[in-house]
Amino acid sequence: MKTILLLVTLALAATRGHGADTPALEQRIATIEDKLAIKQVVDVFSNLADTKEIDRQVLLFTEDAVVESFSGGKLISSLKGRAQLKETFAAFLANFHTVYHQNGQQTIDELAGNTAKATSYCRVILIGKQDGKEMKTTMYTIYKDTFIKQDGQWLIQHRISNFVHREVAEAK
């Protein structure tokens, strides 16, 4: 009888102690879920670019999103709103028959409530005709994204695309 009473007491004590950690555990799980959802947005953006599904791609941005692109440290474009993103993305990708994004490391630099900031690395390979030749353009890109969670979904509110290096060669 003493053994059973001791086991029940230990089980209750373990349950009480574990219960005290439940909010912390739930918060850690929520943070992990948010980080995975943010990574998913970046990966789906790339997948939709590769398949040229621009209508779906722009829905990963807020209605008033801003996308600024830099090359060689200079601003080369600044876009605002889904309509402008759609028009510009579609026009750019129309120049290539093959589009291929390879996403690399991503860090979540800030995550607080319904806002987040992340840095993502990507290699973009574009193949298309230029001056009658099949050309391959490879761009090494760093995205600095600001996200906002709206209606339970993470969206890109502001993206800075830094094209740090570009290689162009005849495709073989």
OpenMM code with the backbone's topology and positions (N, CA, C; nanometers):
from openmm import Vec3, app, unit

residues = "MET LYS THR ILE LEU LEU LEU VAL THR LEU ALA LEU ALA ALA THR ARG GLY HIS GLY ALA ASP THR PRO ALA LEU GLU GLN ARG ILE ALA THR ILE GLU ASP LYS LEU ALA ILE LYS GLN VAL VAL ASP VAL PHE SER ASN LEU ALA ASP THR LYS GLU ILE ASP ARG GLN VAL LEU LEU PHE THR GLU ASP ALA VAL VAL GLU SER PHE SER GLY GLY LYS LEU ILE SER SER LEU LYS GLY ARG ALA GLN LEU LYS GLU THR PHE ALA ALA PHE LEU ALA ASN PHE HIS THR VAL TYR HIS GLN ASN GLY GLN GLN THR ILE ASP GLU LEU ALA GLY ASN THR ALA LYS ALA THR SER TYR CYS ARG VAL ILE LEU ILE GLY LYS GLN ASP GLY LYS GLU MET LYS THR THR MET TYR THR ILE TYR LYS ASP THR PHE ILE LYS GLN ASP GLY GLN TRP LEU ILE GLN HIS ARG ILE SER ASN PHE VAL HIS ARG GLU VAL ALA GLU ALA LYS".split()
positions = [
    Vec3(0.0825, -0.1189, 0.0000),
    Vec3(0.0000, 0.0000, 0.0000),
    Vec3(0.0871, 0.1256, 0.0000),
    Vec3(0.1934, 0.1237, 0.0819),
    Vec3(0.2829, 0.2397, 0.0851),
    Vec3(0.3461, 0.2640, -0.0515),
    Vec3(0.3788, 0.1578, -0.1233),
    Vec3(0.4405, 0.1709, -0.2548),
    Vec3(0.3439, 0.2373, -0.3522),
    Vec3(0.2183, 0.1966, -0.3499),
    Vec3(0.1178, 0.2546, -0.4396),
    Vec3(0.0972, 0.4016, -0.4053),
    Vec3(0.0871, 0.4349, -0.2779),
    Vec3(0.0690, 0.5724, -0.2348),
    Vec3(0.1890, 0.6584, -0.2771),
    Vec3(0.3078, 0.6045, -0.2635),
    Vec3(0.4284, 0.6760, -0.3034),
    Vec3(0.4283, 0.7009, -0.4552),
    Vec3(0.3906, 0.6001, -0.5322),
    Vec3(0.3860, 0.6156, -0.6771),
    Vec3(0.2817, 0.7192, -0.7203),
    Vec3(0.1647, 0.7184, -0.6572),
    Vec3(0.0599, 0.8153, -0.6893),
    Vec3(0.1074, 0.9562, -0.6529),
    Vec3(0.1714, 0.9716, -0.5383),
    Vec3(0.2229, 1.1013, -0.4954),
    Vec3(0.3288, 1.1525, -0.5930),
    Vec3(0.4198, 1.0653, -0.6341),
    Vec3(0.5229, 1.1041, -0.7306),
    Vec3(0.4612, 1.1422, -0.8653),
    Vec3(0.3608, 1.0672, -0.9088),
    Vec3(0.2951, 1.0974, -1.0360),
    Vec3(0.2250, 1.2324, -1.0299),
    Vec3(0.1570, 1.2621, -0.9194),
    Vec3(0.0901, 1.3908, -0.9039),
    Vec3(0.1910, 1.5053, -0.8993),
    Vec3(0.2991, 1.4847, -0.8288),
    Vec3(0.4031, 1.5873, -0.8196),
    Vec3(0.4632, 1.6128, -0.9581),
    Vec3(0.4863, 1.5098, -1.0328),
    Vec3(0.5427, 1.5247, -1.1672),
    Vec3(0.4445, 1.5978, -1.2581),
    Vec3(0.3167, 1.5684, -1.2452),
    Vec3(0.2148, 1.6343, -1.3266),
    Vec3(0.2057, 1.7817, -1.2920),
    Vec3(0.2079, 1.8159, -1.1638),
    Vec3(0.2017, 1.9562, -1.1220),
    Vec3(0.3237, 2.0322, -1.1726),
    Vec3(0.4396, 1.9746, -1.1583),
    Vec3(0.5623, 2.0407, -1.2027),
    Vec3(0.5630, 2.0589, -1.3525),
    Vec3(0.5154, 1.9590, -1.4249),
    Vec3(0.5132, 1.9671, -1.5707),
    Vec3(0.4105, 2.0695, -1.6160),
    Vec3(0.2996, 2.0770, -1.5472),
    Vec3(0.1947, 2.1717, -1.5808),
    Vec3(0.2414, 2.3155, -1.5707),
    Vec3(0.3321, 2.3429, -1.4784),
    Vec3(0.3834, 2.4782, -1.4617),
    Vec3(0.4626, 2.5221, -1.5849),
    Vec3(0.5193, 2.4264, -1.6582),
    Vec3(0.5978, 2.4578, -1.7766),
    Vec3(0.5131, 2.4629, -1.9040),
    Vec3(0.3846, 2.4305, -1.8931),
    Vec3(0.3002, 2.4237, -2.0118),
    Vec3(0.2967, 2.5551, -2.0900),
    Vec3(0.2781, 2.6716, -2.0265),
    Vec3(0.2792, 2.7953, -2.1063),
    Vec3(0.4127, 2.8183, -2.1777),
    Vec3(0.5230, 2.7903, -2.1121),
    Vec3(0.6539, 2.8076, -2.1757),
    Vec3(0.6695, 2.7112, -2.2930),
    Vec3(0.6260, 2.5883, -2.2744),
    Vec3(0.6332, 2.4888, -2.3811),
    Vec3(0.5442, 2.5300, -2.4983),
    Vec3(0.4241, 2.5758, -2.4688),
    Vec3(0.3330, 2.6205, -2.5740),
    Vec3(0.3915, 2.7395, -2.6506),
    Vec3(0.4579, 2.8304, -2.5788),
    Vec3(0.5202, 2.9458, -2.6443),
    Vec3(0.6350, 2.9011, -2.7340),
    Vec3(0.7146, 2.8057, -2.6871),
    Vec3(0.8250, 2.7555, -2.7692),
    Vec3(0.7726, 2.6874, -2.8949),
    Vec3(0.6661, 2.6108, -2.8802),
    Vec3(0.6054, 2.5437, -2.9960),
    Vec3(0.5504, 2.6475, -3.0937),
    Vec3(0.4835, 2.7514, -3.0424),
    Vec3(0.4298, 2.8571, -3.1287),
    Vec3(0.5423, 2.9290, -3.2033),
    Vec3(0.6537, 2.9517, -3.1374),
    Vec3(0.7689, 3.0162, -3.2023),
    Vec3(0.8235, 2.9282, -3.3147),
    Vec3(0.8355, 2.7986, -3.2880),
    Vec3(0.8833, 2.7051, -3.3910),
    Vec3(0.7862, 2.7032, -3.5089),
    Vec3(0.6564, 2.7002, -3.4805),
    Vec3(0.5567, 2.7015, -3.5885),
    Vec3(0.5668, 2.8293, -3.6714),
    Vec3(0.5859, 2.9441, -3.6051),
    Vec3(0.5994, 3.0703, -3.6780),
    Vec3(0.7240, 3.0696, -3.7658),
    Vec3(0.8360, 3.0214, -3.7125),
    Vec3(0.9596, 3.0170, -3.7918),
    Vec3(0.9450, 2.9263, -3.9132),
    Vec3(0.8799, 2.8129, -3.8963),
    Vec3(0.8565, 2.7233, -4.0099),
    Vec3(0.7633, 2.7877, -4.1128),
    Vec3(0.6624, 2.8577, -4.0653),
    Vec3(0.5680, 2.9236, -4.1567),
    Vec3(0.6368, 3.0347, -4.2351),
    Vec3(0.7278, 3.1074, -4.1708),
    Vec3(0.8019, 3.2130, -4.2396),
    Vec3(0.8924, 3.1519, -4.3461),
    Vec3(0.9614, 3.0449, -4.3134),
    Vec3(1.0459, 2.9770, -4.4119),
    Vec3(0.9606, 2.9263, -4.5284),
    Vec3(0.8435, 2.8766, -4.4973),
    Vec3(0.7517, 2.8270, -4.6001),
    Vec3(0.7149, 2.9377, -4.6986),
    Vec3(0.6918, 3.0591, -4.6495),
    Vec3(0.6585, 3.1713, -4.7382),
    Vec3(0.7720, 3.1946, -4.8382),
    Vec3(0.8953, 3.1967, -4.7886),
    Vec3(1.0111, 3.2209, -4.8757),
    Vec3(1.0263, 3.1077, -4.9773),
    Vec3(1.0102, 2.9837, -4.9327),
    Vec3(1.0238, 2.8700, -5.0236),
    Vec3(0.9116, 2.8659, -5.1273),
    Vec3(0.7892, 2.8926, -5.0857),
    Vec3(0.6767, 2.8932, -5.1799),
    Vec3(0.6934, 3.0076, -5.2801),
    Vec3(0.7419, 3.1233, -5.2353),
    Vec3(0.7717, 3.2335, -5.3276),
    Vec3(0.8618, 3.1837, -5.4403),
    Vec3(0.9684, 3.1128, -5.4044),
    Vec3(1.0630, 3.0625, -5.5048),
    Vec3(0.9987, 2.9587, -5.5956),
    Vec3(0.9241, 2.8659, -5.5381),
    Vec3(0.8572, 2.7636, -5.6194),
    Vec3(0.7627, 2.8261, -5.7207),
    Vec3(0.6854, 2.9255, -5.6770),
    Vec3(0.5892, 2.9898, -5.7665),
    Vec3(0.6587, 3.0743, -5.8729),
    Vec3(0.7757, 3.1296, -5.8410),
    Vec3(0.8534, 3.2009, -5.9430),
    Vec3(0.8998, 3.1018, -6.0496),
    Vec3(0.9448, 2.9850, -6.0055),
    Vec3(0.9949, 2.8839, -6.0986),
    Vec3(0.8874, 2.8352, -6.1953),
    Vec3(0.7643, 2.8295, -6.1490),
    Vec3(0.6542, 2.7842, -6.2340),
    Vec3(0.5767, 2.9013, -6.2956),
    Vec3(0.6245, 3.0207, -6.2686),
    Vec3(0.5671, 3.1448, -6.3213),
    Vec3(0.4195, 3.1615, -6.2838),
    Vec3(0.3862, 3.1219, -6.1622),
    Vec3(0.2501, 3.1398, -6.1100),
    Vec3(0.2453, 3.2706, -6.0316),
    Vec3(0.2555, 3.3796, -6.1053),
    Vec3(0.2686, 3.5117, -6.0459),
    Vec3(0.1428, 3.5514, -5.9688),
    Vec3(0.0259, 3.5136, -6.0181),
    Vec3(-0.0986, 3.5468, -5.9485),
    Vec3(-0.0968, 3.4930, -5.8058),
    Vec3(-0.0474, 3.3740, -5.7877),
    Vec3(-0.0391, 3.3131, -5.6539),
    Vec3(0.0791, 3.3688, -5.5757),
    Vec3(0.1874, 3.3981, -5.6474),
    Vec3(0.3093, 3.4465, -5.5821),
    Vec3(0.2841, 3.5799, -5.5103),
    Vec3(0.2150, 3.6706, -5.5747),
    Vec3(0.1950, 3.8028, -5.5140),
    Vec3(0.1047, 3.7973, -5.3908),
    Vec3(0.0293, 3.6895, -5.3749),
    Vec3(-0.0548, 3.6753, -5.2554),
    Vec3(0.0279, 3.6447, -5.1304),
    Vec3(0.1575, 3.6208, -5.1475),
    Vec3(0.2476, 3.6009, -5.0336),
    Vec3(0.2936, 3.7346, -4.9756),
    Vec3(0.2529, 3.8445, -5.0399),
    Vec3(0.2862, 3.9801, -4.9964),
    Vec3(0.1609, 4.0489, -4.9436),
    Vec3(0.1796, 4.1463, -4.8558),
    Vec3(0.0663, 4.2268, -4.8117),
    Vec3(0.0183, 4.3115, -4.9299),
    Vec3(-0.1032, 4.3621, -4.9193),
    Vec3(-0.1594, 4.4459, -5.0269),
    Vec3(-0.0687, 4.5639, -5.0606),
    Vec3(-0.0066, 4.6218, -4.9573),
    Vec3(0.0757, 4.7419, -4.9767),
    Vec3(0.2255, 4.7122, -4.9689),
    Vec3(0.2634, 4.5904, -4.9971),
    Vec3(0.4040, 4.5486, -4.9842),
    Vec3(0.4960, 4.6358, -5.0690),
    Vec3(0.6193, 4.6471, -5.0198),
    Vec3(0.7239, 4.7189, -5.0922),
    Vec3(0.8366, 4.6202, -5.1189),
    Vec3(0.8844, 4.6178, -5.2432),
    Vec3(0.9998, 4.5355, -5.2812),
    Vec3(1.1023, 4.6286, -5.3447),
    Vec3(1.2178, 4.6370, -5.2802),
    Vec3(1.3277, 4.7188, -5.3310),
    Vec3(1.4399, 4.6258, -5.3740),
    Vec3(1.4919, 4.6496, -5.4927),
    Vec3(1.5996, 4.5655, -5.5454),
    Vec3(1.7255, 4.6483, -5.5641),
    Vec3(1.8369, 4.5890, -5.5206),
    Vec3(1.9671, 4.6533, -5.5298),
    Vec3(2.0619, 4.5638, -5.6075),
    Vec3(2.1477, 4.6263, -5.6852),
    Vec3(2.2542, 4.5559, -5.7557),
    Vec3(2.3777, 4.6441, -5.7487),
    Vec3(2.4887, 4.5864, -5.7058),
    Vec3(2.6106, 4.6652, -5.6910),
    Vec3(2.5943, 4.7773, -5.5905),
    Vec3(2.5073, 4.7575, -5.4925),
    Vec3(2.4837, 4.8588, -5.3902),
    Vec3(2.3923, 4.9723, -5.4323),
    Vec3(2.3404, 4.9679, -5.5558),
    Vec3(2.2544, 5.0747, -5.6060),
    Vec3(2.1117, 5.0252, -5.6224),
    Vec3(2.0175, 5.1085, -5.5850),
    Vec3(1.8758, 5.0774, -5.6025),
    Vec3(1.8441, 5.0712, -5.7513),
    Vec3(1.7910, 4.9552, -5.7957),
    Vec3(1.7567, 4.9411, -5.9378),
    Vec3(1.6058, 4.9392, -5.9613),
    Vec3(1.5284, 4.9097, -5.8550),
    Vec3(1.3826, 4.9189, -5.8676),
    Vec3(1.3194, 4.9254, -5.7300),
    Vec3(1.2044, 4.9902, -5.7255),
    Vec3(1.1246, 4.9975, -5.6041),
    Vec3(0.9795, 4.9799, -5.6454),
    Vec3(0.9190, 4.8750, -5.5952),
    Vec3(0.7818, 4.8402, -5.6333),
    Vec3(0.6924, 4.8500, -5.5114),
    Vec3(0.5670, 4.8900, -5.5327),
    Vec3(0.4737, 4.8985, -5.4209),
    Vec3(0.3381, 4.8423, -5.4614),
    Vec3(0.2883, 4.7532, -5.3786),
    Vec3(0.1555, 4.6967, -5.3987),
    Vec3(0.1567, 4.5738, -5.4883),
    Vec3(0.0592, 4.4876, -5.4660),
    Vec3(0.0518, 4.3613, -5.5396),
    Vec3(0.0399, 4.3805, -5.6898),
    Vec3(-0.0350, 4.4803, -5.7336),
    Vec3(-0.0545, 4.5006, -5.8780),
    Vec3(0.0786, 4.5311, -5.9456),
    Vec3(0.1577, 4.6184, -5.8867),
    Vec3(0.2874, 4.6526, -5.9460),
    Vec3(0.3835, 4.5339, -5.9376),
    Vec3(0.3789, 4.4606, -5.8278),
    Vec3(0.4624, 4.3400, -5.8157),
    Vec3(0.4275, 4.2407, -5.9262),
    Vec3(0.2988, 4.2167, -5.9440),
    Vec3(0.2542, 4.1205, -6.0450),
    Vec3(0.3000, 4.1610, -6.1842),
    Vec3(0.2792, 4.2843, -6.2199),
    Vec3(0.3170, 4.3334, -6.3527),
    Vec3(0.4683, 4.3207, -6.3759),
    Vec3(0.5464, 4.3606, -6.2788),
    Vec3(0.6920, 4.3603, -6.2936),
    Vec3(0.7490, 4.2189, -6.2911),
    Vec3(0.7029, 4.1357, -6.1969),
    Vec3(0.7512, 3.9970, -6.1895),
    Vec3(0.7202, 3.9224, -6.3194),
    Vec3(0.5960, 3.9380, -6.3690),
    Vec3(0.5551, 3.8676, -6.4914),
    Vec3(0.6376, 3.9137, -6.6113),
    Vec3(0.6591, 4.0440, -6.6235),
    Vec3(0.7368, 4.0959, -6.7360),
    Vec3(0.8817, 4.0455, -6.7308),
    Vec3(0.9395, 4.0417, -6.6125),
    Vec3(1.0782, 3.9953, -6.5989),
    Vec3(1.0890, 3.8467, -6.6329),
    Vec3(1.0023, 3.7643, -6.5756),
    Vec3(1.0115, 3.6196, -6.5959),
    Vec3(0.9752, 3.5780, -6.7382),
    Vec3(0.9037, 3.6618, -6.8117),
    Vec3(0.8689, 3.6304, -6.9508),
    Vec3(0.9937, 3.6208, -7.0386),
    Vec3(1.1050, 3.6754, -6.9932),
    Vec3(1.2301, 3.6710, -7.0692),
    Vec3(1.3008, 3.5356, -7.0622),
    Vec3(1.2497, 3.4436, -6.9814),
    Vec3(1.3203, 3.3176, -6.9566),
    Vec3(1.2247, 3.1993, -6.9685),
    Vec3(1.2736, 3.0914, -7.0313),
    Vec3(1.1909, 2.9706, -7.0380),
    Vec3(1.2176, 2.8782, -6.9195),
    Vec3(1.3308, 2.8953, -6.8544),
    Vec3(1.3622, 2.8150, -6.7366),
    Vec3(1.4002, 2.9086, -6.6226),
    Vec3(1.3327, 2.8893, -6.5095),
    Vec3(1.3586, 2.9689, -6.3898),
    Vec3(1.3776, 2.8697, -6.2756),
    Vec3(1.4865, 2.8888, -6.1995),
    Vec3(1.5179, 2.7909, -6.0948),
    Vec3(1.5788, 2.8616, -5.9746),
    Vec3(1.5101, 2.8554, -5.8631),
    Vec3(1.5595, 2.9137, -5.7381),
    Vec3(1.6126, 2.8034, -5.6480),
    Vec3(1.7268, 2.8286, -5.5871),
    Vec3(1.7823, 2.7382, -5.4860),
    Vec3(1.7973, 2.8182, -5.3576),
    Vec3(1.7076, 2.7941, -5.2632),
    Vec3(1.7138, 2.8653, -5.1361),
    Vec3(1.8157, 2.7994, -5.0451),
    Vec3(1.8902, 2.8833, -4.9754),
    Vec3(1.9917, 2.8354, -4.8819),
    Vec3(1.9519, 2.8676, -4.7396),
    Vec3(2.0482, 2.9139, -4.6642),
    Vec3(2.0240, 2.9389, -4.5225),
    Vec3(1.9276, 3.0553, -4.5019),
    Vec3(1.8561, 3.0480, -4.3908),
    Vec3(1.7661, 3.1550, -4.3505),
    Vec3(1.7801, 3.1723, -4.2004),
    Vec3(1.7871, 3.2974, -4.1584),
    Vec3(1.7860, 3.3268, -4.0153),
    Vec3(1.6671, 3.4175, -3.9869),
    Vec3(1.6019, 3.3895, -3.8770),
    Vec3(1.4959, 3.4775, -3.8295),
    Vec3(1.5653, 3.5758, -3.7357),
    Vec3(1.5788, 3.6990, -3.7802),
    Vec3(1.6549, 3.7981, -3.7055),
    Vec3(1.5751, 3.8574, -3.5903),
    Vec3(1.4442, 3.8670, -3.6089),
    Vec3(1.3535, 3.9168, -3.5049),
    Vec3(1.2201, 3.8452, -3.5199),
    Vec3(1.1584, 3.8142, -3.4060),
    Vec3(1.0248, 3.7550, -3.4066),
    Vec3(0.9560, 3.8007, -3.2793),
    Vec3(0.8561, 3.8858, -3.2961),
    Vec3(0.7834, 3.9391, -3.1802),
    Vec3(0.6368, 3.9553, -3.2181),
    Vec3(0.5532, 3.8751, -3.1555),
    Vec3(0.4104, 3.8844, -3.1836),
    Vec3(0.3799, 3.8532, -3.3277),
    Vec3(0.3225, 3.9515, -3.3962),
    Vec3(0.2813, 3.9331, -3.5356),
    Vec3(0.3763, 3.9970, -3.6358),
    Vec3(0.5009, 4.0216, -3.5951),
    Vec3(0.5996, 4.0772, -3.6871),
    Vec3(0.7286, 3.9966, -3.6784),
    Vec3(0.7988, 3.9948, -3.7893),
    Vec3(0.9262, 3.9210, -3.7939),
    Vec3(1.0159, 3.9825, -3.9002),
    Vec3(1.1456, 3.9605, -3.8830),
    Vec3(1.2445, 3.9992, -3.9835),
    Vec3(1.3337, 3.8789, -4.0071),
    Vec3(1.3665, 3.8552, -4.1340),
    Vec3(1.4470, 3.7387, -4.1692),
    Vec3(1.5445, 3.7741, -4.2808),
    Vec3(1.6534, 3.6985, -4.2835),
    Vec3(1.7520, 3.7080, -4.3903),
    Vec3(1.7591, 3.5726, -4.4578),
    Vec3(1.7446, 3.5716, -4.5908),
    Vec3(1.7457, 3.4471, -4.6670),
    Vec3(1.8412, 3.4598, -4.7850),
    Vec3(1.9119, 3.3517, -4.8125),
    Vec3(2.0052, 3.3479, -4.9251),
    Vec3(1.9457, 3.2623, -5.0365),
    Vec3(1.9680, 3.3056, -5.1607),
    Vec3(1.9091, 3.2352, -5.2738),
    Vec3(1.9992, 3.2484, -5.3960),
    Vec3(2.0100, 3.1394, -5.4696),
    Vec3(2.0754, 3.1427, -5.6009),
    Vec3(1.9647, 3.1250, -5.7036),
    Vec3(1.9579, 3.2196, -5.7972),
    Vec3(1.8542, 3.2192, -5.8998),
    Vec3(1.9206, 3.1910, -6.0345),
    Vec3(1.8703, 3.0906, -6.1045),
    Vec3(1.9228, 3.0547, -6.2361),
    Vec3(1.8123, 3.0795, -6.3381),
    Vec3(1.8459, 3.1582, -6.4408),
    Vec3(1.7505, 3.1971, -6.5443),
    Vec3(1.8090, 3.1599, -6.6799),
    Vec3(1.7309, 3.0903, -6.7616),
    Vec3(1.7783, 3.0517, -6.8940),
    Vec3(1.6785, 3.1014, -6.9977),
    Vec3(1.7322, 3.1712, -7.0983),
    Vec3(1.6477, 3.2246, -7.2045),
    Vec3(1.7319, 3.2722, -7.3212),
    Vec3(1.6650, 3.3062, -7.4281),
    Vec3(1.7334, 3.3536, -7.5496),
    Vec3(1.7712, 3.5011, -7.5331),
    Vec3(1.8949, 3.5307, -7.5691),
    Vec3(1.9435, 3.6681, -7.5739),
    Vec3(2.0261, 3.6810, -7.7015),
    Vec3(1.9871, 3.7721, -7.7875),
    Vec3(2.0575, 3.7923, -7.9144),
    Vec3(2.0730, 3.6618, -7.9927),
    Vec3(1.9672, 3.5782, -7.9908),
    Vec3(1.9673, 3.4530, -8.0658),
    Vec3(2.0432, 3.3396, -8.0008),
    Vec3(2.1010, 3.3617, -7.8849),
    Vec3(2.1763, 3.2568, -7.8153),
    Vec3(2.1048, 3.2175, -7.6866),
    Vec3(2.1198, 3.0922, -7.6532),
    Vec3(2.0658, 3.0412, -7.5276),
    Vec3(2.1629, 3.0823, -7.4159),
    Vec3(2.1157, 3.1676, -7.3242),
    Vec3(2.2022, 3.2223, -7.2199),
    Vec3(2.1527, 3.1828, -7.0811),
    Vec3(2.2487, 3.1606, -6.9929),
    Vec3(2.2188, 3.1272, -6.8529),
    Vec3(2.2689, 3.2411, -6.7647),
    Vec3(2.1777, 3.2990, -6.6885),
    Vec3(2.2117, 3.4039, -6.5932),
    Vec3(2.1958, 3.3463, -6.4532),
    Vec3(2.2992, 3.3579, -6.3725),
    Vec3(2.2947, 3.3125, -6.2333),
    Vec3(2.3114, 3.4343, -6.1443),
    Vec3(2.2172, 3.4511, -6.0522),
    Vec3(2.2218, 3.5643, -5.9592),
    Vec3(2.2280, 3.5113, -5.8161),
    Vec3(2.3174, 3.5672, -5.7397),
    Vec3(2.3315, 3.5331, -5.5984),
    Vec3(2.2660, 3.6454, -5.5193),
    Vec3(2.1641, 3.6090, -5.4445),
    Vec3(2.0745, 3.7088, -5.3864),
    Vec3(2.0606, 3.6897, -5.2356),
    Vec3(2.0553, 3.8017, -5.1657),
    Vec3(2.0230, 3.8016, -5.0230),
    Vec3(1.8937, 3.8804, -5.0069),
    Vec3(1.7936, 3.8157, -4.9487),
    Vec3(1.6665, 3.8817, -4.9199),
    Vec3(1.6645, 3.9221, -4.7729),
    Vec3(1.6300, 4.0471, -4.7486),
    Vec3(1.6022, 4.0960, -4.6131),
    Vec3(1.4524, 4.1240, -4.6112),
    Vec3(1.3797, 4.0409, -4.5398),
    Vec3(1.2339, 4.0501, -4.5409),
    Vec3(1.1788, 4.0930, -4.4055),
    Vec3(1.0757, 4.1757, -4.4122),
    Vec3(0.9947, 4.2077, -4.2955),
    Vec3(0.8596, 4.1413, -4.3188),
    Vec3(0.8173, 4.0624, -4.2213),
    Vec3(0.6918, 3.9879, -4.2314),
    Vec3(0.5906, 4.0433, -4.1320),
    Vec3(0.4646, 4.0248, -4.1662),
    Vec3(0.3561, 4.0554, -4.0752),
    Vec3(0.2571, 3.9389, -4.0818),
    Vec3(0.2028, 3.9040, -3.9679),
    Vec3(0.1054, 3.7944, -3.9623),
    Vec3(-0.0344, 3.8564, -3.9670),
    Vec3(-0.1077, 3.8254, -4.0750),
    Vec3(-0.2430, 3.8767, -4.0928),
    Vec3(-0.3385, 3.7593, -4.1048),
    Vec3(-0.4425, 3.7609, -4.0248),
    Vec3(-0.5426, 3.6534, -4.0269),
    Vec3(-0.4773, 3.5155, -4.0160),
    Vec3(-0.3732, 3.5062, -3.9312),
    Vec3(-0.3077, 3.3780, -3.9064),
    Vec3(-0.2073, 3.3364, -4.0126),
    Vec3(-0.1818, 3.4214, -4.1128),
    Vec3(-0.0895, 3.3878, -4.2218),
    Vec3(0.0238, 3.4895, -4.2260),
    Vec3(0.1475, 3.4387, -4.2353),
    Vec3(0.2635, 3.5256, -4.2497),
    Vec3(0.2740, 3.5743, -4.3936),
    Vec3(0.2934, 3.7056, -4.4110),
    Vec3(0.3070, 3.7674, -4.5418),
    Vec3(0.4289, 3.8588, -4.5425),
    Vec3(0.4872, 3.8769, -4.6595),
    Vec3(0.5997, 3.9682, -4.6737),
    Vec3(0.5436, 4.1102, -4.6865),
    Vec3(0.5878, 4.1970, -4.5975),
    Vec3(0.5446, 4.3362, -4.5996),
    Vec3(0.6477, 4.4251, -4.6699),
    Vec3(0.7739, 4.3886, -4.6529),
    Vec3(0.8813, 4.4669, -4.7144),
    Vec3(0.9961, 4.3714, -4.7463),
    Vec3(1.0418, 4.3757, -4.8698),
    Vec3(1.1541, 4.2913, -4.9117),
    Vec3(1.2622, 4.3794, -4.9721),
    Vec3(1.3833, 4.3564, -4.9268),
    Vec3(1.5001, 4.4166, -4.9898),
    Vec3(1.5753, 4.3019, -5.0552),
    Vec3(1.5806, 4.3054, -5.1880),
    Vec3(1.6527, 4.2044, -5.2650),
    Vec3(1.7875, 4.2627, -5.3016),
    Vec3(1.8924, 4.2002, -5.2523),
    Vec3(2.0275, 4.2469, -5.2818),
    Vec3(2.0936, 4.1449, -5.3736),
    Vec3(2.1068, 4.1820, -5.5017),
    Vec3(2.1716, 4.0947, -5.5994),
    Vec3(2.3215, 4.1202, -5.5883),
    Vec3(2.3894, 4.0334, -5.5132),
    Vec3(2.5300, 4.0592, -5.4787),
    Vec3(2.6276, 4.0190, -5.5875),
    Vec3(2.5860, 3.9260, -5.6743),
    Vec3(2.6752, 3.8823, -5.7829),
    Vec3(2.5911, 3.8248, -5.8950),
    Vec3(2.6367, 3.8470, -6.0173),
    Vec3(2.5629, 3.7993, -6.1346),
    Vec3(2.6636, 3.7436, -6.2344),
    Vec3(2.6306, 3.6261, -6.2862),
    Vec3(2.7129, 3.5622, -6.3898),
    Vec3(2.6253, 3.5347, -6.5111),
    Vec3(2.6756, 3.5669, -6.6295),
    Vec3(2.6024, 3.5395, -6.7523),
    Vec3(2.6965, 3.4605, -6.8437),
    Vec3(2.6456, 3.3467, -6.8928),
    Vec3(2.7259, 3.2619, -6.9825),
    Vec3(2.6320, 3.1933, -7.0812),
    Vec3(2.6880, 3.1546, -7.1939),
    Vec3(2.6109, 3.0809, -7.2905),
    Vec3(2.5769, 2.9441, -7.2306),
    Vec3(2.4500, 2.9065, -7.2393),
    Vec3(2.4055, 2.7776, -7.1854),
    Vec3(2.4530, 2.6664, -7.2790),
    Vec3(2.5033, 2.5628, -7.2229),
    Vec3(2.5547, 2.4507, -7.3039),
    Vec3(2.4767, 2.3268, -7.2720),
] * unit.nanometer
topology = app.Topology()
chain = topology.addChain("A")
for resn in residues:
    res = topology.addResidue(resn, chain)
    for name in ("N", "CA", "C"):
        topology.addAtom(name, app.Element.getBySymbol(name[0]), res)
